[in-house]
Structures are given as C-alpha cells and as structure tokens.
Amino acid sequence: MKKLLKNPENYLFIFYILLFGIVAASIALAQPLKGTDPFFADPPDEFARFMVPEFICKYGKIPTGFEEEIRIPGYGFSYGLYNTFPYIVMGYVMRFFSLFTDSRLFLLYVARFINVLCGVGMAVTVHAIGKRLFEKKHFKWLFCFAVMFLPQSLFVHTYVNTDSMCMLAVSLILYGLVCAYQDGINYRNALWLCLGIILCALSYYNAYGYILSSILLFVAYFYNGTRGKFSYDYKGMLKWGTFIAGIVLVGISWWFIRSYILYDGDFLGLATREKCAMQYAVSGYNPLNMNTYQDKGYSVTQMIKETYFFDGLFETFVGAYGCLTIRGNIWMYHFYKAFLYAGILGYVVLIWKNMQKHGFKRIFFHINMIFCMLMPIVLTIYYSYTMDFQNQGRYIMPMIVPLMYYSVKGFERIRNAAAKIPEKPVVAACAVCMAAIAGILLVFVYGYAFPIYMETGMTL
C-alpha cells in the first residue's frame, strides 16, 4: 500500500475515479423521474425504461414485451422487446433490495446506480486502454479525461438505460483487441474480448459495428505478409475462434433463442415492436400515420440541411441533459469543437505522411475503428429519416473512445513532430486542457443542470 501511495500517478487515478463517481452519483440522485413541465429535466425515456426492471423486481421474471403493464403510453410498444440484459440486472438487484424497503424512489436509485458502476468500470477500462496506446503519461490522462468527463458521456451512466452497459462493453472490446494486437492472443485477452462482445450484443444495437469489426480484426490477426509473401495461421484462427465463439454463443444465445420463440422468428424484436406500435399506439404515434421526412418526399440531404442535423447532433453529443432541454454555455461546445478538429486534423496530416511505415494489420485496424465511428451516425440518420426524427448525440455515444483516441493521438503526434519543444510546456498544456475539461463538466453539472433539478423537487 505504501508503495502505491508513493507514486504520484496513483493519486491522479484516485482523483479521476472519485471525480467521475461523485459527479455521476450526484446526478443520479438529483434528476427527476417523471416529466417536469416546464423544465423537462427528466432523463430521456427513463420513465418508460424503468417499467421493465420494475416489472422484474415485482414479479421475479423477465417480461415478454407484450405485457400491458410495461407498454409505453401512446406509443403502444415496450422496451421489453429490445435487449433487456441491463434491465434484468437492475430488476433482480432491485428485487433483493425490495426485501428491505418498498420505496419506489429508493429502487429507482438502485437501478441508476447499476449504471453508475458501469461507468466506473468503463473509466478503469479506458485508463487501461490509454496506458497501452499513448507513449507519454500526460497524453494518456488527457485521453481518459476527454472520454469520461465529456458531459454527455458521463450523463449516460446516471439514469436507467442500456447505453451505459453498452459503453462499458465497447471499452472492453477495444481493450481486448488492443491487448491481442500488442501481446498476441491468449486466454486473458480472449476473455476480455468475449465479455465485451457478450455485453454489447445484449445491450444496444447501435454498437453492433464493434462486434462485426471484432470478427474482422480477429480473422486479420492471423495473416502474415512481407514483401509479396504471405501466410495464414489457420490452426491458430480455428483454435482461438472456436474458443471465443463458444463462450460468446453461450453468453448470448439464450436471449436470441428466447426472442425467436416468443416473437415468431423475430429474434431482434424490431418487427414485433412495429406490429405492437401499429396495434396499440394512438394516432399521432402510430407508424402508419408518422409523417417522416421520407413520407414527405424529402431527400436525406434536404433533411440534413434544413434541420441543421449535424449541429444538433454535435451539441447533444457534447452535453444536453434532461429531455435535451438543459444545455451549457456556447463556449463549451466551441471548446470541444476546437479540441476535436485540431487533434484529428493533426492525426490525419501526420499519419498520411508516414502511411508507408504502417503494415496491413495496423491500417486495417484503423479502417475498422473508422467504420465503428461512422456506423452509429449512419444509423441515426437512417432512423431520423425513415422512422422518427431524433438527431440526439446519445445515439452516437458508442463512438467516443476511438474518436477521443484520434483527437488526443493527434496532439501527441504534433508534439513528436515538434521535437525541439521542451517537455515541460507540453505537460503544462495537457494539464491545462485536463483542468478545462474537468472544469467544464463541473460548471455544466452544478451550474446549469443542478439548479433546474432542485427546482423540480421531484426526487431529492
């Protein structure tokens, strides 16, 4: 213990975890559950999501998705039709605590704190990723702060949803892949990858691009090629592929088999959701009556231009609490826009000059990461155009780890290119940037969100 405390970096790690945990816990305790007109400070759709773990807590069983008790008023369907593993965990933990209290508010806090713990797990995993990907400690810490203290990134870990476990899953997948590509595939790295894939498959469809990329990167790992000669380790691929696939199938097959049986072959539940909505939704929310941009005859390009689609997507990706009603100062959004643009531009320019030094595996790895970042954006555009216009940044949050990696790595590459600059000013600049990121989070949460939470008076 004394050896650990002698290392100053351990104090920074403790501060990093405590800051995340304290801020996330305070939001989880303060924000209301129900709609709070005129503030609308409740988290997005939480009242509808909470019905699923509440049902599990009450009856001790997983709902089929057809139960009227969990059906969303007006919309006609329930979140029980989607992947509900995070809700299952919440529901059974709530059921245990219900032995000691029947307070609905306390049980809501129990469910929310499951996601706070997922966020802490993600923070630890992101730190482990940073240790492997950055040469200098100050850039590693800048990466950790950028990922975990983005206001919206922290927000998804404070209320009842499946996004929080998905974010943890994505970080586990990336950690497993990075370890495998750096150290080789072994049982430890394979198990990290398995855990991430299982949690991702059972939590959030928008992040399924990471599962596909994991498969592609796993297959590519066994390729070896130099100067026109190549070989492929089929035995290694089959050995580890069988091991990983077996564990993943055991972990996820029960849910999709259950859905296949319950929903007449609809193992994802999406078609059943549509049928329920058409049967039970009120007129304004019925898919048959939805007046989407596609129904209006608009093109996707027109929708994007006329709605300032990407402006709204970016702002709500950086920070928008409540039902997108609690926003920060305009300079917060300008800061992150400059941070991301400058870092990514530096990365692209400098890596382009040294592209010939990178082998096939490294290039293929980055291609897959770009795919993983673009997939949630493409899906959000598609859903907004064809189903329900919602350019919300929480839908693209699975991209945050690779996005912040490329941004911070860009700054590290700029620093390496300017070798004549002394190290101390660079360390100081990183420290200032980290302080700005933490400061923005604290001002946004306690200066903008909390006053509204306190006025609603619906929880604390």
DOVEX-165554 format. One line per field, with one value per residue (C-alpha): residue in one letter; residue number from 1; x, y, z. Coordinates in steps of 0.05 Angstrom, whole numbers. Each point is the difference from the previous one (the first is absolute). Example, Ala and Ser with C-alpha at 12.3 -4.5 7.8 and 13.67 -1.06 7.14 Angstrom:
! residues 2
aa <- c(A  S)
i <- c(1  2)
u <- c(246  27)
v <- c(-90  69)
w <- c(156  -13)
***
This chain:
! residues 460
aa <- c(M  K  K  L  L  K  N  P  E  N  Y  L  F  I  F  Y  I  L  L  F  G  I  V  A  A  S  I  A  L  A  Q  P  L  K  G  T  D  P  F  F  A  D  P  P  D  E  F  A  R  F  M  V  P  E  F  I  C  K  Y  G  K  I  P  T  G  F  E  E  E  I  R  I  P  G  Y  G  F  S  Y  G  L  Y  N  T  F  P  Y  I  V  M  G  Y  V  M  R  F  F  S  L  F  T  D  S  R  L  F  L  L  Y  V  A  R  F  I  N  V  L  C  G  V  G  M  A  V  T  V  H  A  I  G  K  R  L  F  E  K  K  H  F  K  W  L  F  C  F  A  V  M  F  L  P  Q  S  L  F  V  H  T  Y  V  N  T  D  S  M  C  M  L  A  V  S  L  I  L  Y  G  L  V  C  A  Y  Q  D  G  I  N  Y  R  N  A  L  W  L  C  L  G  I  I  L  C  A  L  S  Y  Y  N  A  Y  G  Y  I  L  S  S  I  L  L  F  V  A  Y  F  Y  N  G  T  R  G  K  F  S  Y  D  Y  K  G  M  L  K  W  G  T  F  I  A  G  I  V  L  V  G  I  S  W  W  F  I  R  S  Y  I  L  Y  D  G  D  F  L  G  L  A  T  R  E  K  C  A  M  Q  Y  A  V  S  G  Y  N  P  L  N  M  N  T  Y  Q  D  K  G  Y  S  V  T  Q  M  I  K  E  T  Y  F  F  D  G  L  F  E  T  F  V  G  A  Y  G  C  L  T  I  R  G  N  I  W  M  Y  H  F  Y  K  A  F  L  Y  A  G  I  L  G  Y  V  V  L  I  W  K  N  M  Q  K  H  G  F  K  R  I  F  F  H  I  N  M  I  F  C  M  L  M  P  I  V  L  T  I  Y  Y  S  Y  T  M  D  F  Q  N  Q  G  R  Y  I  M  P  M  I  V  P  L  M  Y  Y  S  V  K  G  F  E  R  I  R  N  A  A  A  K  I  P  E  K  P  V  V  A  A  C  A  V  C  M  A  A  I  A  G  I  L  L  V  F  V  Y  G  Y  A  F  P  I  Y  M  E  T  G  M  T  L)
i <- c(1  2  3  4  5  6  7  8  9  10  11  12  13  14  15  16  17  18  19  20  21  22  23  24  25  26  27  28  29  30  31  32  33  34  35  36  37  38  39  40  41  42  43  44  45  46  47  48  49  50  51  52  53  54  55  56  57  58  59  60  61  62  63  64  65  66  67  68  69  70  71  72  73  74  75  76  77  78  79  80  81  82  83  84  85  86  87  88  89  90  91  92  93  94  95  96  97  98  99  100  101  102  103  104  105  106  107  108  109  110  111  112  113  114  115  116  117  118  119  120  121  122  123  124  125  126  127  128  129  130  131  132  133  134  135  136  137  138  139  140  141  142  143  144  145  146  147  148  149  150  151  152  153  154  155  156  157  158  159  160  161  162  163  164  165  166  167  168  169  170  171  172  173  174  175  176  177  178  179  180  181  182  183  184  185  186  187  188  189  190  191  192  193  194  195  196  197  198  199  200  201  202  203  204  205  206  207  208  209  210  211  212  213  214  215  216  217  218  219  220  221  222  223  224  225  226  227  228  229  230  231  232  233  234  235  236  237  238  239  240  241  242  243  244  245  246  247  248  249  250  251  252  253  254  255  256  257  258  259  260  261  262  263  264  265  266  267  268  269  270  271  272  273  274  275  276  277  278  279  280  281  282  283  284  285  286  287  288  289  290  291  292  293  294  295  296  297  298  299  300  301  302  303  304  305  306  307  308  309  310  311  312  313  314  315  316  317  318  319  320  321  322  323  324  325  326  327  328  329  330  331  332  333  334  335  336  337  338  339  340  341  342  343  344  345  346  347  348  349  350  351  352  353  354  355  356  357  358  359  360  361  362  363  364  365  366  367  368  369  370  371  372  373  374  375  376  377  378  379  380  381  382  383  384  385  386  387  388  389  390  391  392  393  394  395  396  397  398  399  400  401  402  403  404  405  406  407  408  409  410  411  412  413  414  415  416  417  418  419  420  421  422  423  424  425  426  427  428  429  430  431  432  433  434  435  436  437  438  439  440  441  442  443  444  445  446  447  448  449  450  451  452  453  454  455  456  457  458  459  460)
u <- c(0  56  34  -64  -9  72  -16  -33  -37  -39  -29  -21  -34  -37  -21  -23  -44  -27  -17  -38  -35  -20  -27  -36  -30  -23  -36  -31  -28  -23  -35  -75  -34  -64  -13  9  -34  25  70  -3  61  -14  49  -21  -54  21  -72  -13  65  -8  -65  41  45  -58  -41  58  7  -75  -11  69  -3  20  -58  -15  -9  -75  -22  -45  32  65  -30  19  -63  -16  56  -30  64  48  74  -9  4  72  62  -16  61  18  -72  3  61  -35  -65  29  45  -62  -38  53  -4  -76  6  20  -41  -60  22  -6  49  53  -9  8  66  22  -13  36  60  9  17  44  40  2  29  54  17  5  46  47  0  12  59  28  -10  36  60  9  -12  37  75  -3  -40  -28  -32  -28  -34  -25  -32  -32  -28  -25  -39  -29  -12  -35  -66  -43  46  -7  -75  -16  25  -49  -70  -36  21  39  50  43  15  11  53  34  -5  32  59  9  -1  52  44  -3  18  57  29  -6  34  56  13  -31  -64  -1  -54  -1  -7  -51  -43  0  -23  -54  -27  -3  -35  -51  -18  -3  -45  -47  -5  -2  -10  34  67  -3  52  52  -21  8  67  23  -13  37  59  4  3  51  44  24  23  75  29  66  25  -51  2  -55  -24  -61  -2  -64  13  7  -62  -42  26  -13  -60  -34  17  -26  -62  -18  1  -37  -54  -10  -5  -50  -37  -51  -27  -6  -30  -51  -17  -4  -51  -41  -3  -10  71  12  63  16  -70  -1  -56  -41  10  -28  -61  -14  5  -48  -50  3  29  -44  -9  56  53  -25  52  -56  -12  71  17  74  47  -2  -76  3  42  62  69  49  42  -59  -15  72  3  -68  5  73  5  74  -1  -53  34  66  -29  -39  62  40  -53  -76  -34  -72  -43  53  -23  60  57  66  34  15  75  -3  -21  52  54  -16  -7  70  28  -26  14  72  18  -30  28  70  -9  -24  55  57  -22  -10  74  21  -52  54  28  -65  -13  -65  -24  8  -34  -57  -8  -10  -48  -43  2  -23  -56  -20  -4  -40  -50  -39  -3  -26  -53  -21  -9  -39  -47  -11  -17  -44  -30  5  42  47  70  22  73  -13  -14  71  34  31  50  31  60  30  -20  37  58  11  -8  50  47  1  26  52  23  4  43  45  7  22  56  37  -55  19  -42  -22  -43  -34  -15  -27  -44  -29  -13  -36  -42  -18  -19  -43  -36  -13  -20  -49  -32  -7  -28  -49  -25  -2  -9  -52  -32  -5  -38  -54  0  -9  -58  -39  2  -21  54  46)
v <- c(0  48  -14  17  66  20  5  68  -30  -44  62  25  -67  5  71  -22  -56  41  60  -44  -39  61  41  -60  -20  71  5  -69  23  69  -8  -13  -61  29  56  68  52  54  -26  -70  -18  -75  -45  -23  -54  -22  -7  -50  -37  -5  -39  -61  -9  20  -57  -49  25  -9  -68  -31  -17  31  31  -24  71  -9  16  60  19  20  27  72  44  28  -37  -70  -40  -13  -2  -72  -16  24  -28  3  -30  66  4  -73  16  62  -37  -57  46  43  -63  -15  70  -3  -51  59  58  13  71  8  58  -41  -56  51  21  -73  -7  64  -19  -64  46  44  -63  -16  70  -12  -66  37  53  -55  -34  66  13  -70  15  67  -33  -44  52  62  9  56  -2  71  -19  -64  41  51  -58  -27  69  12  -66  -2  73  21  22  -45  -59  4  13  -67  -34  36  -25  -64  -20  -52  50  -2  -75  8  52  -46  -56  42  18  -74  -20  52  -19  -73  17  46  -51  -55  41  22  -63  -54  -39  -36  -23  65  44  -47  2  76  0  -52  39  64  -34  -34  64  39  -52  0  76  45  -11  65  -27  -66  28  -16  -73  -3  35  -47  -59  33  21  -70  -32  51  -12  -68  29  9  33  32  22  -37  -64  -16  -56  -14  -36  -41  -44  59  33  -62  -14  70  12  -62  21  71  -19  -54  46  56  -47  -27  71  27  -57  -7  70  -6  -70  26  58  -46  -44  57  44  -51  2  74  -12  75  21  59  -26  -18  70  27  -46  20  73  -7  -38  40  69  61  34  51  -54  -56  -20  1  73  25  57  -12  36  -60  3  73  -15  35  -26  -17  59  47  -26  10  71  25  -26  17  -74  -4  64  -30  -67  30  44  -58  -44  49  15  4  -24  -11  -10  39  61  15  29  31  65  7  2  -71  -24  44  -29  -71  17  31  -58  -53  37  18  -68  -41  47  -9  -75  -4  46  -33  -72  13  19  -65  -47  -42  -19  -34  -72  -32  -19  69  33  -51  12  75  -12  -41  54  51  -48  -7  76  10  -56  34  64  -35  -37  65  34  -61  -2  75  -3  -62  -6  57  62  1  26  -16  -7  -57  -45  9  -3  -69  36  40  -43  -4  72  27  -46  30  70  -8  -43  57  47  -52  -6  76  1  -55  37  62  -35  65  23  -16  -51  45  48  -61  -31  68  6  -69  17  64  -37  -53  54  33  -66  -13  72  0  -63  29  66  -34  -49  45  67  -18  -67  -1  65  -29  -67  35  41  -62  -29  -68  -44  26)
w <- c(0  17  -66  -37  36  -14  -75  -14  -60  47  33  -68  -14  67  -17  -70  27  59  -44  -48  55  41  -58  -30  67  15  -67  10  67  -23  -67  0  -28  -30  -48  33  -42  -13  15  -31  42  2  -38  -71  3  70  24  -56  9  76  -9  -24  61  44  -30  12  72  13  -32  0  -75  -66  -38  -70  -27  -11  71  4  66  -34  -64  -13  2  -68  -37  7  9  58  12  19  -74  -5  31  74  34  36  24  23  43  28  11  41  41  13  20  52  30  -2  57  44  -29  -44  -18  -75  3  35  -51  -56  31  3  -75  -16  42  -40  -58  44  15  -75  -10  53  -34  -66  32  24  -68  -38  46  -18  -74  7  34  -62  -54  22  7  52  65  -9  -67  31  54  -50  -37  64  18  -70  -3  70  16  -63  32  -44  9  75  -5  -32  64  45  -18  -21  -70  -39  -27  62  -3  -75  13  49  -51  -55  44  19  -74  -18  60  -21  -72  19  48  -53  -54  47  40  -42  13  66  48  38  -61  -31  62  2  -72  15  58  -42  -58  46  36  -66  -33  59  9  -61  -75  -21  24  -39  -48  54  -1  -75  3  55  -46  -58  43  31  -69  -24  61  -26  -66  -10  -61  -20  -69  -41  42  47  44  43  66  -11  61  47  -29  8  71  27  -44  28  71  -8  -41  50  60  -37  -25  70  26  -51  -34  57  -13  -75  3  50  -46  -61  37  30  -62  -55  -27  13  42  3  19  -48  -45  62  26  -65  4  73  -18  -58  44  65  -14  -1  -67  7  16  -45  -53  -51  13  14  -46  -9  -47  -45  -1  -18  -61  26  -16  55  -21  7  70  21  -28  22  71  12  16  17  42  45  0  22  55  30  -6  41  53  3  64  16  -63  -39  38  44  -41  19  -19  -75  15  27  -69  -34  45  -19  -73  0  42  -48  -65  20  26  -57  -53  31  1  -73  -27  37  -10  -75  -6  34  -31  -33  69  21  -17  -23  70  27  -58  2  75  -12  -57  47  53  -51  -19  73  7  -64  12  57  -40  -62  42  34  -68  -26  61  -2  -74  -1  70  50  -6  59  -13  71  19  48  -60  -25  68  -16  -44  57  17  -70  -14  61  -15  -69  27  58  -42  -50  54  19  -72  -6  61  -27  -66  38  36  16  48  73  36  58  -41  -33  68  24  -62  12  73  -20  -50  52  50  -54  -14  74  11  -58  28  70  -24  -47  53  61  -34  -53  15  76  9  -46  36  67  -26  -23  70  -27  30  55)
***
